[in-house]
Amino acid sequence: MGTSRPLWRVLFLTMALWPATGGAAQGVKQPALPLFTAEEAEKLRLLDAEWKIVDEILTRRQALSTRGPLIAVRSPGVQPTKPVPTIETTTPIHLAVHFLAHGAPVKLQTLEVCGKAWGFQRCFTDKLKPYLKAHPNILDVANLDIPTGKYVIEIRVADEKEQETAADYKVAVAEAPKPSE
């Protein structure tokens, strides 16, 4: 084990080197899937002061637990900020998350994707399940609409040995620029 790379490096390299598949290649654009309602967004949205202390709070709770499958967000891009990775994007997004076996096969039915903020949690796994592809173990949503704001999103999945991985991401969503006419 002395020559193995730290797990965070493997995750970062996987995310950085794995090519993102864009929705444009699909030919027909899917209608946007709203991740959560405006009311839920108000409860999940972090103020700037809260955004600054999220790292400290999540560090205490461990921002990444890696006993189970590896979680690799392929799209949108992830900045390897420490201790919590950050995603800065515009809405709508192409969400692609790959789940890689790490000791045992991935058990996709254990997947949970939730937004969290100060005692409020909203899981939207059921909304995303139709976009799971079991053979490549990927969650692939070409046109996901997320209200603008700053959020903490947790992705959690286990393997067939019941080993679980939980990964938190700080997600900052801005409005997409309007095309000039």
Buried (B, 14 or more C-beta within 10 A) or exposed (E): EEEEEEEBEBBBEBBEEBEEBEBEEEEEEEEBBBBBEEEBBEBBBBEEEBBEEBBEBBEEEEBBBBBBBBBBBBBBEBEEEEBBBBBBBBBBBBBBBBBBBBEBEBBBEBBBBBBBBEEEEBBBBEBBEEBBEEEEBBBBBBBBBBBEBBBBBBBBBBBBEEBBBBBBBBBBBEEEEEEEE
